[in-house]
Structure formats: C-alpha cells, structure tokens
Amino acid sequence: MSKCSVGLLALSSLFLSGAAIAQEKIKVGVTATLEGTYTVLGEDGIRGHQTALNVLGKKVGDKELEFIIASTDATPDSAVRAVRKLIEQDKVQILLSPLSGDEGIAVKNFAKTHPELTFINAASGAQETTYVDPAPNFFRYNMDGAQWQVGLGKYAYDEKKYRKIATVGEDYSFIYTQVFGLVLEFCGAGGQVTNRQWVPLGTKDFASVIAALPDDVDAIYLGLGGADAVNFLNQYQQAGGKAHLMGGSIMIDQTILSSKGNAKNALIGTIAASGQADTWEDPGWQKFVKAYQDAFPPNKRFPSPSLLATNYYDSTMALILALRQVNGDLSNNQAKYKEALAKIEIDAPNGKIKLDSNRQAIGTNFVTEVVDDGKGALFSKVVKVIPNVNQTLGYDPAVFAKIGLPSRTVPECKKY
C-alpha cells in the first residue's frame, strides 16, 4: 500500500473518530432575560443554572452535555427568536427556556411545531402555559404564579387582619397569575380588593399610579419585579408613602432585596409568598445556598439565591437526572426521555417537585416576611410552609375551570 493510501486511511480514521466524538455530545439550548427590565433576573437565573452544573456535572454516561445560552428581553417575540436560533443554527436537541410569563406561553406554542424535541421550562410562571392546551413536549418544574401566592391571602386576612387592599402589577400574564392567586384566597376569606392598577413592563414614572392609590386600604400589594420594582419603591418613598406593603414573588426576591440604595428598606415587614424562603432551615436548601455562594465572588452574586436562580437550578436538575435515567437515549423523537421527565420526582432545594398530567409542577410554597438581618441585609423569613400545592390551588378542577383565566379583572373578588 502506498504511503499516500496509508495517509488517507489515517486521515479518514481521524475524521470518523472526530465524528464519533461529536455524536457523543448532547446539545442543550438555554434562554434567559439578559436584556431589558428583567436583566437582573436573567443573570441570576444563569447563576442558578451554573450552580446545578457545578453540583451535578455535565456527563451523562459517555456523553458530554454542551450548553448554549441565548438572550431574550421578556417579550414573546424575543423568546421565540432565541429558541428558533438555538434549534436551527446551533442544532440543540433540548431547550431549557424561558424565564418570563409571556415568553412561556409563546415558547409552549412554538414547542408544538417541534414535537421531536424536548422543552423544559426554565422559570416562567404564567398559568396559561401549562393549563390551557399544554404541549406534550413541554415540561415545567416550577409552580405557576398563582401557586406561588398560596397562603398569602389567608395570612393577610387572618393574622395581619387586613380587610381591604389595592394592587399594583405589571400588565402581563405572570402578574395576572400572581394577582389571580392572591385575590382568590384573600376574597375567599372575606377580604376586599378595591383597586387594581396595571403598568407596562419597563415603567419609569409611577407618579400617576402612586397618586391614584386609595387611602382607605390596609395594604398595597405590589406585583412588580426588576427595575420596575426599584423605580416604584424609590418614587413611593419620595412621595411619603406609608402603607403596609404585600409582595408578589419577584418583589421580595433577592433581585430587589439586594438592590442598591435605601428604597428597598420600605419592604421591611412586607408579607409575601413564593416558591422559596431565604431563611428556610431545611438542610437541602442550606446546601444549595452554600453551593450558590461558593460558585461566585460575593460582588458577582446575591447574598442568597433569587427565585430565578432556584428555578433554573431545579429545571437543570430535572433535565440532567432524567437524561441519566435513560442513559442519554434521545432516539425515537426522545420518547424515553420525555417519559422519564413526566415521571421523575426531584428532591429540589426548595422542596420535592413532581409533575401533574399536564406536566406542571406540584410543589412547596412559602409565606414569608421581609426582615433586616441586623447588618443592613434584607432576607425573606419563613412564616409558613405549605406542601403539595397543585395548579388548581386545591379547588375541584370543574370549579376552578369556571373561574376563568387570569386577566386584569379575573378573578372577581368573591368566594368561589
């Protein structure tokens, strides 16, 4: 055999070997809001994702996981563009996406156009994403916004003795879902919600909103996040606002409690509810907090993981553990993998999580109160832990369906 032939064979063997190595990779696309009002949320989401990789590793049998991150800005179009790019250009096989509510509805619908792939929700919490016409290949391991409010309405009515409240919320699906959960419980207990105001994402001037807040309420519920929350708090303090505050899940999150300036101090004493609580003494939670803290310098993270970090951690955890159950088998349109995802129960840092028949999380919720640690840092303190919260919030499914989908005016303030 000539030297040329031997060289060609060797080169061919090298190419084949390279192809085999390439085939051993599983490509995963990840999106986060790394632009716009929710940038700070997206950044911590990615920190939570990275923490999960540090803990769990990126190997599935003899296969290596490769993660490709794409940026969105919380709008549906940006999320679909990012996901389409990850699929068509980067050739990912699994999607971990998206972060925000309207994005989630859009990505769920887009998932139906790619039934051969698997979509794992990263953090979005609009009810409609999994409750209405769910996609068979879309899996959500975090509770929705209404589930995250369970316990707050009753605590406000029974323990704080609030009887009338007003709400200020961002005008989109996730906050509709949060207010939905609050109103159902608070009004069901006998309370009244006398005023609901809605503001666009990215609102900078809250003067008219603050001026329109009623004086005859016991508390004001804030369904705001990111830059919107900080802007409201600054302007509310400047206007001399003194009302008791109640918080949505991303209002009392470390993305706000660790923000610069003194406006956040208005949140001390604020009651809220969320899928986590900073001070929970559970060993699994404490272990996660330490892993998060150890992964990043103090000036590159929050004192404690935000809800977004936790959601991304949990979703990444489910993604990897289910892959390991099937030894990375993505054959037959990922059938074995999808079956494993539907059945897996994860022992997440914020409590056990399993999925219902719509592939929606059933999990643990926390009623909290914002406290100062005595050193100037703010944290959410556990008031009550509520396990096994499902998407119909304990209602009979037929009764729940008649309430209607979350919106500016749904639900009505009454007992259902």
N, C-alpha and C positions, 0 to 999 in steps of 0.2 A: 504493500500500500504506500502511496506517495506521501511525502511529508505534508503536502497540501491537503490531501484527503484526511489525514490524521488531524490536522489543524481544524478542518471544517467540522469533523466529528466532535472534537473537543469543544469548539465554539457552540455547536448545536446543543451539546450536552449542558453547557453553561446556561444557554438560553432557556432550555427546558427546566433546569434546576431553578432558575430565576422565576420562571412562570409558576412553578410549583410553590415556591415560597410566597409569591404574590397571592396565589389562591388560598393560602393559609390565613390570610387576613380577613377579618370581618369589619366592614366599614360602617361606622355609625355617624350620622349627622346630628348635630346639636344646635338648637337656636336659643337665643336669649336677647332680651331688650337691651342692647348695648348702645342704643341711641335714644334720644328724646326724654320725656318726663320720667320714665321708669328705668333710666340707665343704671341708677344705683341698685335697683332690684336685680337687674340682669347680671351685673358684676358679681353680686353675692351669690346669685344662682350658680354661676360658673365656679365660684369658690366651693360651693357645696358639692358640685359635680366632681371637681378635682379631689376633694376630700374623700369621696367614695372610691375613686380610682386609687388613691393612696392606701386606703384600707383593704380594698378587695383585689387590687391588681388588675392587669389588662390581658390576662391569659385565660383562654377557655380551652382546656385540653392542649392540643398542639397548635392552636390558632391564636393569633395576636389580634387584639381589638385596636382599631385605629379610629380616633375621634376627630371629626372636622367640625369646627364651630362657625356658625353664620350669624350675623347681626340682624335684629329687627328693631322696630320702633313702637311696638304695641298696636299697630294698625293691622287689620286683616290682610291687606294687600302686601305689606312688607313681609308678613309671616309666610304667605303662600309663595312669594318670590324666592324667599330664602330656602324654603323646603324644595321648591322645584329645582333650584340651582344645585342643591345638595344631591338630588336624585339624578338629574340629567347630566350635570358636569362632573360631579365628584363620585357618582356611581355608588352612593351609600345604599346599604341593604336594610338598615334600621334607622328610624328617626326618633330622637328624643326632643320633643317640641310640642307646644310652645310655652311661653311664660304667661301671657296676659289673656284676659277673658274673651274679647272679640277675636283675638288670634286663634284661640282654641276652637271656636265654632267654625272658623274658616278652614283650619287645618283638618278638623274632623271631616268636613265635607270633601276636602281635597283627598283625604285618605281613601275615600271610596273610589277614586279614579286609579288607585294603585293597590288593588286587593292583594297583589303578590308580595307587598312589603308590610312591615310592621311599624306602627306608630305608637310611641309611648309618650303620653303627656308629660311635659316637664314640670309645670306648676300652675297652668291656667285653671280658673275656678268658676267659670260660668256654668250654671245648672244645665242649660240647653245642650251643652257639648255632648253629654252622655245620656241625658234624659229624653231628648227628642231625636228619634230616628238615628240611633247610635250606629257608628261604623263598626263592622265586625272585626276590623284590624286596628282599632284604636283602643288603648288601654290607659286608664287613669288611676294612679296610685296615691293621689291626694284627694281629700274631700273637696266638695264644691263650696262656694261662698256661703250658702245657707247653712250647710252642715257646720261650718266654722263659726256660726253665730249661736249654735245651740247652747242653752244655759244662760245666755246674757240677758234676755228679756225677763226671765223669771227672777234672776238675781237682782236686776234693777228694780223690779216691782216689789218683790218680797223682802229683800234685805236692805236696799237703799231707799225704799218707799217712794220711788219716782212714780208719778201718776200721769204726767204729761211730758212728752219730749218732742223735739223737732229734729230733722235730719238734714245734713248737707252731704251730697255724694257726687262723685264723678259720674258723668252721664254715659254709662256704657254697661255692658252685660254683667261683668263681675260684680260691680257695686249694686246693680239691681238685685243680684242674687243675694248679696250680703244683707241689704235692707229687707228683702223678702223674708229671710230667716228671722231677723230681729222683730219685724212687725208681727209676724205670725205668733211669736211667743209672747211678746210684750202685750199686744192687744188681746191675745187669748187669755192672759192673766187678769185683764181688766183695765190695762193702761190705754192711753190715747196718744196717737201720733198726729199732731195738729198742723204740721207744716213740713213739706218735703221739697227741698231745693236741689236742683241738679246743675252741675257746672261742667263745661267741656274739659277733657284731658288737656293739661298744659295751661290752665288758667293762671294768670299772673296777678290780676287785680280782683280782690274779693270784697272790695268796699261795698258794693251794692248788695252782695249776699249777706254780709255781716249786718248791714243796716236793716235788712228785711227779717232778721231773726226775731221771733216773738219774745216778749219779755215774760210771759206768764207760763213758762215751761220749767220743769225741774232739771232738765239736762238737754244738751245738744249732742246728737250722735254724728260723728264725723267718719264718712266713708271716703277717705282721701288717702293718697299714697305718694311717695316720691317727692318731687319738687312741689307738687300741689299742696301736700300736707304742710311742708315747711313754710310756704308762702302764706297759707291760711293762718297758721299759728302766729307768725310774725305780725300780720295785719290785725289779727284778733286781739293780741296783747296791746298793740299800739292804740286800738280803739277802746281799750279799757274793759274788754270782755271779762266777765267774772263767773259765767255759768258753769255748772258742773258739766264735765265732758264724758262722753262714751265713745269708744273707739271701734272701728272696723279692724279686721285682722292685719292689714298693712299700715294702719295708722299708728299702732302701738308696737310696731316691729322695730328691730334694731336699726333698720334703714332710716327711721325717724328719731328713735330714742338716742342714737349716737350722732345725730346731725350737729353741725357747728352752731354756735350762738346760744342764747338763753331762752328763745321762744319755746323750745321743747319742754321747758320746766312747767309750762301751763298744763302739761299732761300728767303731772304727779297727782296721783289719786284717781286717775281715769280708769273706769272699769271697761273691760273689753272681753272678746273671746277670739280664740284662734286654734289652729291645729298644733300649737306648741306653747310652752311657757318657759321663760329663761331660767327660772329658779327651781324647776322640777328636780327632785332629788333621785329620780329613778337612775340606777347605775348605767343603763344603756344610753340614756340621754347625756349623762355626765361624761361618759366615754366619748361620745360623738363631739361634744363641746370641746373636749381636750384635743381630739384629732383635728378639728377645725382650727383651733388656736395654734397648734403646733405646726400646721401646714403653711402659715403665712405670718410675716412680721406684724407686730401689733398695729403699725401705721398703714397696713395694707388689708386690714380686715376690721370687723366689728368686735366688740368685747365678747359677744355671744352670737351664734349663727342666726341670721334672719329666717323668717318663714320660707323665703325663696331658696336659701341655702339648704334648708331641711328638705323641701320638696324635691329639689334637684338631686340631693343625696339619695332619697328614698326611691326615686324613679330610676336612677342609675343602678342602685342596688337590685331592684327588681329585674332590670334589663340583664345584668350580669348573672345573677343567680339562676334565672330561668334558662339562659343560654347554657350554663353549666349543667343543668338538669338534662338537657338534650345533647350535651357534648358538642354544642355549636352547629347542630344539624339544621340547616336552613333550606333543605330540599322540599320539593312539592309545595311551592309557594309558602314556605316557612310554617307548614301546618303543625308540626310537632312543637315548634317554638311558641306559636300562638296558643296552643292548648296548654302548654306549661305556664304561660303568662296568666291565662284565665284562672288557673287553679292555685297558683302559688300564694302562700300567705307569708308575708315578710315580717320579721321581728325588727321593725324600724325603730330608730332612736326615739321617736315621738309616739310609740305605741304600735301594737300589732295592726297590720293592714291586710285585708282581704278584699276581693272584688265581688260585686253582685252580678246578676245575669246580664247587665248592660256594660260590664267591665268597668264599673265605677267603684271607687274606694268606699269601704266601710271602715271607720277608724275611730280614734280617740280625740275628744275635744277638750279644751281648757278654758275655763273662765278665769280671767286674770285682773290684776290691778297694778298700775304703774307705781313703782317705788324708787326712791333715791337710795343708793347703797351706802350713803354717808360720806362718800368720796367724790360726789358730783356725777356719778354714772347712774343712768336710769335703766331699770330692768322691769320685765313683766313678772309679777309674783303670782304663783298658783293660788287660786281661790277655790276652785272645784275642778275635778277631773271626771269626764263623762265618757265612758267607753261605748263601743259598738253603735256609733251614730250612722244611720243609713240615709240614703238620699231623700226618702220621703219623710224624714225627721220624726219617725215614729207614728205618723199618720197611716191609716188604712190607705193603700195605694189608690183606691177608687175615689176616696175623699180628697186626697192630695191632688189628683189629676183635675178635679173640678175647680180647684183654687185658681188655676191659670198659670201661665209662665211669668217669671219675674219681669217687671217693667217699671216705668215711672210711677204707675198708680196701682200696680198689683203686687201684693195682695191688699185688699181693703182692710181697714183697721176694725176687725171684728173677730169673734170666736167662731172657728170653723168646726 
